[in-house]
Amino acid sequence: MTALLAAESVSAGYGDSRAVADLSFEVAPGEVLALVGANGAGKSTLLRVLAGAHRPSVGRVLLRGEDVTHVRDFERNRLGVCLVPEGRRLFPSLTVRENLEVGAGSRRDGRWTVDTVVDALPMLGDLLGRNASQLSGGQQQAVAIGRGLMSNPEVLLLDEVSLGLAPIVIDELYASLATVRGGGLGIVLVEQDLERTVAVADRLVCMLEGHAVLAGTPGELSRQAITDAYFGHEVASW
């Protein structure tokens, strides 16, 4: 079966600095693939490459088997790839409802409307008329995820969902992701919290200095192997 999203021998960087090096993987429909690694491992750069916001220096990005490497980010969004970036990047003067409706600009058909987003992210239910600037960090993150869903993506790229949030808020957001992933949506998740990542991911790719150094399912990989790969101890390339 053709992969929903695939990276083939992708390398990318900034000037003379290489952030991603010869990396390949696939994401299947309905799968959660987690990218883990320390700060500077290249995870966010890789998400930007997948979203079309950063052009790889080498390699290809395929969507449903079609080469989209040179398709720009806003066009790739219309094809079904959506990035929820680190830092949320909401419009602070707009209401929650208006921020969500911005995500519908792709004009793709699908299950996601303001009502279904609120069903999946219940914390937003009483906030639709409130300005984004008045929200807590967890509420803003929920709006950012909801805005991404409003584009009715086939692939959702989530960068640092839990960064800076209280544990109880993180629990609520991750509970919502269980609902979100239905219907064949593929998710690529960047997350610093290894324990939470292992609990939610179908497969993991551990990155170190731009390279993929370990990959497998949570059942195949021991916690020690993941930790060693994360910090660069006794790493073997794959």
C-alpha positions as CSV (number, residue, x, y, z in Angstrom):
1,M,0.0,0.0,0.0
2,T,1.3,3.5,-0.9
3,A,2.4,5.5,2.2
4,L,0.3,8.5,3.1
5,L,3.5,10.6,3.6
6,A,7.1,9.7,2.9
7,A,10.5,11.3,3.2
8,E,13.2,9.8,0.9
9,S,16.8,10.5,1.7
10,V,16.0,14.0,2.9
11,S,18.8,16.4,3.9
12,A,18.1,20.0,4.9
13,G,19.8,22.9,6.7
14,Y,20.5,26.6,6.9
15,G,23.5,27.9,5.0
16,D,26.4,25.7,5.8
17,S,24.7,24.1,8.8
18,R,23.0,20.8,8.1
19,A,20.0,20.1,10.4
20,V,18.6,16.9,8.7
21,A,20.9,14.3,7.1
22,D,19.8,11.6,4.7
23,L,16.6,10.7,6.5
24,S,13.9,8.4,5.2
25,F,10.6,7.2,6.7
26,E,6.9,6.6,5.9
27,V,3.7,7.4,7.6
28,A,0.6,5.2,7.1
29,P,-3.0,6.4,7.2
30,G,-4.2,6.5,10.9
31,E,-0.7,6.2,12.2
32,V,1.0,8.3,14.9
33,L,4.8,8.6,14.1
34,A,6.8,10.3,16.8
35,L,10.1,12.1,16.2
36,V,12.1,12.2,19.4
37,G,15.5,13.7,20.2
38,A,17.2,16.4,22.2
39,N,17.1,20.1,21.3
40,G,19.0,20.7,18.0
41,A,18.4,17.1,16.7
42,G,16.6,18.5,13.6
43,K,13.0,17.6,14.4
44,S,11.4,20.9,13.8
45,T,13.4,21.5,10.6
46,L,12.2,18.1,9.4
47,L,8.5,19.0,10.1
48,R,9.0,22.3,8.1
49,V,10.4,20.2,5.2
50,L,7.4,17.9,5.3
51,A,5.0,20.9,5.4
52,G,6.7,22.7,2.5
53,A,8.0,25.6,4.6
54,H,11.6,24.6,4.1
55,R,13.1,23.2,0.9
56,P,15.4,20.2,1.3
57,S,18.8,20.3,-0.2
58,V,18.7,16.7,-1.1
59,G,15.9,14.1,-1.3
60,R,12.1,14.0,-1.9
61,V,8.8,14.3,0.0
62,L,6.0,12.2,-1.3
63,L,2.3,12.6,-0.5
64,R,0.2,9.5,-1.5
65,G,3.1,8.6,-3.8
66,E,3.2,11.9,-5.6
67,D,6.4,14.1,-5.4
68,V,5.5,17.3,-3.6
69,T,9.1,18.4,-2.8
70,H,8.8,21.6,-4.7
71,V,5.2,22.4,-3.7
72,R,5.0,25.4,-1.4
73,D,3.6,25.3,2.1
74,F,0.2,26.9,1.4
75,E,-0.3,24.7,-1.7
76,R,0.7,21.6,0.3
77,N,-1.8,22.6,2.9
78,R,-4.5,22.5,0.2
79,L,-3.3,19.0,-0.6
80,G,-3.9,17.9,2.9
81,V,-0.7,18.5,4.9
82,C,-1.0,20.8,7.9
83,L,1.7,22.0,10.4
84,V,0.8,23.1,13.9
85,P,4.0,25.0,14.8
86,E,5.8,25.3,18.1
87,G,4.7,28.6,19.7
88,R,1.0,28.3,18.5
89,R,1.1,31.5,16.4
90,L,-2.5,32.5,16.8
91,F,-4.0,35.9,15.9
92,P,-4.3,37.5,19.4
93,S,-6.9,40.1,18.4
94,L,-9.2,37.5,16.9
95,T,-11.7,35.3,18.8
96,V,-11.2,31.6,19.2
97,R,-13.9,31.0,16.6
98,E,-12.3,33.4,14.2
99,N,-8.9,31.7,14.7
100,L,-10.4,28.3,14.0
101,E,-12.1,29.6,10.9
102,V,-8.8,30.8,9.5
103,G,-7.8,27.1,9.3
104,A,-10.7,26.5,6.9
105,G,-8.9,28.6,4.2
106,S,-7.7,25.4,2.5
107,R,-11.4,24.8,1.5
108,R,-10.9,21.1,1.7
109,D,-14.0,18.9,2.4
110,G,-14.0,16.7,5.5
111,R,-15.3,16.0,9.0
112,W,-13.9,19.1,10.7
113,T,-16.0,22.1,11.4
114,V,-16.1,24.4,14.5
115,D,-18.6,22.1,16.1
116,T,-16.7,18.9,15.5
117,V,-13.4,20.6,16.7
118,V,-15.2,21.6,19.9
119,D,-16.4,18.0,20.3
120,A,-12.8,16.8,20.0
121,L,-11.3,19.6,22.1
122,P,-14.0,20.2,24.8
123,M,-12.0,22.9,26.6
124,L,-12.8,25.2,23.7
125,G,-16.5,25.0,24.1
126,D,-16.9,28.1,26.4
127,L,-14.1,30.0,24.7
128,L,-15.3,30.6,21.2
129,G,-16.1,34.3,21.7
130,R,-13.0,35.1,23.7
131,N,-9.9,36.7,22.1
132,A,-6.9,34.5,21.8
133,S,-4.8,36.9,23.8
134,Q,-7.0,36.1,26.8
135,L,-6.3,32.4,26.8
136,S,-3.9,30.3,28.9
137,G,-1.1,28.4,27.2
138,G,-3.0,25.2,27.1
139,Q,-6.1,26.8,25.7
140,Q,-4.0,28.4,23.0
141,Q,-2.5,25.1,22.1
142,A,-5.9,23.6,21.8
143,V,-6.9,26.4,19.5
144,A,-3.8,25.9,17.4
145,I,-4.6,22.1,17.0
146,G,-8.2,22.9,16.2
147,R,-7.2,25.5,13.6
148,G,-5.0,22.8,12.0
149,L,-7.9,20.3,12.0
150,M,-10.2,22.9,10.3
151,S,-8.1,22.5,7.2
152,N,-9.3,18.9,7.1
153,P,-5.8,17.5,6.7
154,E,-4.8,14.0,5.8
155,V,-1.5,14.5,7.6
156,L,-1.2,16.6,10.8
157,L,2.3,17.7,11.9
158,L,2.4,18.6,15.6
159,D,5.5,20.4,16.9
160,E,6.0,20.3,20.7
161,V,2.4,19.9,21.8
162,S,3.2,19.9,25.6
163,L,6.0,22.6,25.7
164,G,5.6,24.8,28.7
165,L,2.2,23.4,29.7
166,A,1.0,22.0,33.1
167,P,0.7,18.2,33.3
168,I,-3.1,18.3,33.8
169,V,-3.5,20.4,30.6
170,I,-1.2,18.0,28.7
171,D,-3.3,15.1,29.8
172,E,-6.4,16.7,28.4
173,L,-4.8,17.6,25.1
174,Y,-3.5,14.0,24.6
175,A,-6.8,12.6,25.5
176,S,-8.3,14.7,22.7
177,L,-5.7,13.4,20.2
178,A,-7.1,9.9,20.7
179,T,-10.3,11.3,19.1
180,V,-8.5,13.4,16.5
181,R,-6.6,10.5,15.0
182,G,-9.7,8.6,13.8
183,G,-10.7,8.5,10.2
184,G,-7.3,7.7,8.7
185,L,-5.5,10.9,9.8
186,G,-1.8,10.4,9.9
187,I,0.0,12.3,12.6
188,V,3.7,13.2,12.9
189,L,4.4,14.2,16.4
190,V,7.5,16.0,17.8
191,E,7.5,15.7,21.6
192,Q,10.2,16.1,24.3
193,D,8.3,14.0,26.9
194,L,9.6,10.4,26.2
195,E,7.1,8.7,28.5
196,R,4.1,10.3,27.0
197,T,5.5,9.8,23.5
198,V,5.9,6.0,24.0
199,A,2.4,5.8,25.3
200,V,0.7,7.5,22.3
201,A,2.9,6.6,19.3
202,D,2.6,3.7,16.9
203,R,6.2,4.1,15.8
204,L,9.2,6.2,16.9
205,V,12.1,7.6,15.1
206,C,14.9,8.9,17.3
207,M,17.0,11.7,15.8
208,L,20.5,12.7,16.8
209,E,22.3,15.6,15.1
210,G,20.1,15.3,12.0
211,H,20.3,11.6,11.6
212,A,17.8,8.9,12.4
213,V,19.6,6.6,14.8
214,L,16.8,4.4,16.1
215,A,13.4,3.4,14.8
216,G,10.7,0.9,15.7
217,T,7.4,0.4,17.6
218,P,7.2,1.1,21.3
219,G,6.9,-2.7,21.8
220,E,10.1,-3.4,19.9
221,L,12.2,-0.8,21.6
222,S,13.3,-0.8,25.2
223,R,13.1,2.3,27.3
224,Q,16.9,2.1,27.7
225,A,17.5,1.8,24.0
226,I,15.3,4.9,23.3
227,T,17.1,6.9,26.1
228,D,20.5,5.9,24.9
229,A,19.6,6.9,21.3
230,Y,18.1,10.2,22.6
231,F,21.3,11.2,24.3
232,G,23.7,9.7,21.8
233,H,24.9,6.8,23.9
234,E,25.9,3.6,22.1
235,V,24.0,4.7,19.0
236,A,23.9,2.5,15.9
237,S,22.6,3.9,12.7
238,W,19.7,2.1,10.9
